[in-house]
Amino acid sequence: MTVVIAVKVFDGIVVASDSATTLPLVNGSYQVYNSANKIFHLHRQYPVLAATWGLGSIGSASIATLAKDLRRRFMGKDPTHLDWALTDNYTVESVTDRLLEMMYAELYSKLVTP
């Protein structure tokens, strides 16, 4: 179970979560780690973040690593996805659409769809 708390304060919003995550092992069992990062800044200049829960990976890549890859795209530092760079007129909807495109369409769906 994941717990995420968001508190609105004068200067903005503070977000925190627990740190337990589950990763699948080669033998089909699971390992719980109690030191995972579950909240990720998706851009260094804009106040955009994502939180995760459930399994801590997609395939062999951790969610933390994938979130860093997504941040590189949003910051215009991935030469294969320059059109993903956020500008001053970004919307939460556009960020969500891109997050789903990467995490689900590019990665997760290929593992669960025959």
N, C-alpha and C positions, 0 to 999 in steps of 0.2 A: 504494500500500500504506500502511496506517495502522498505527502502533505505539502502543499504550496500555500504560502500566505502572501497576500498583497495588501499593503497598507498605504493609503493616500496620506501624504504629509504635505506641509507647506511647499517644499521644494520639488515635489514630484511623487513618484510611487516607489515604495520599497518592496522588493520581492525576495522571499526566502523559501527554501525547501529543505526537506530531510536529505540524507545522502546515500540511502541504500538503493542499490540497483542489482538486477539479476542478469547474468550472462549465461548462455547455453554452453555446455561442455561437449567435447567430441563424443563422449560415451552416451549422450542423450540426457544426462542429468543437468542440473543448473547450479551455479555458484552465486551466492549473494555477496556483494561487496558493500561495505559501509562507508565508503569514502568517494563516492561518485559526484561529479558535478552534474546537476540536473537543470540548471538555469544557464542560458547561453546568451551573451550579447551578440546580436546578429549584425551589428555595425558599430564602429568605434566612435562615430560622430553623431549618430541618430539614436534616439531612445527606443530601440527595437530589441526585443528579447523573445526567447522561446523557452518553454519548460517541457520536460519529458517525464514520462513515467512508464512502467512496465519493463520490458526487456531493454537492456542497455546497449544493444547493437542491432545492426541490420547486416546480415551476412557476417563477414569477419571484421567489419569496421565498427568501432564504438560510436555511439551517438555523439559523444564529445568531439571525436575526430570529424565526423560528418558535419557537425555544427560549425566547426572551424572552416571546413571547405565551403559551406554555404556563406559564411561571413566573407571569405575571400571573393566570392562571386558578387555579393552585395556591395563590396567596397571597390569593385572594378579591378581587382588584382588577379583574376583568373582570365588569362588571355582567350580561353575558349568560350567564355560566357560574359564578354564585356557588356552586352546588352542587359545584363542583370543588375548593373550598378545602380544603387539608389541615388536619387536626386532629391532636392529640397521638396519636390511635390509628390513624394512617394505616398502611398496609402497603406493602411494595415491590410486591406484586401489584396493589394498587389504583392505584398510581402508574403501573405498566407498562400496565395496562388503559387508563387515560386517555391516556397518551402514544400508544398505538396507535390509540385512537379518533380523536385529533386528527390525527396525522401520516399515518396510513394511511387510515382511513375518511373523514375530512373532506377531506383534501387529495390525497394520492397516488392513491388509487383512482379519483378523478374524472378524473385525467389519463390513466390507462392503460386504463380500462374504457370500452367504446363506449357 
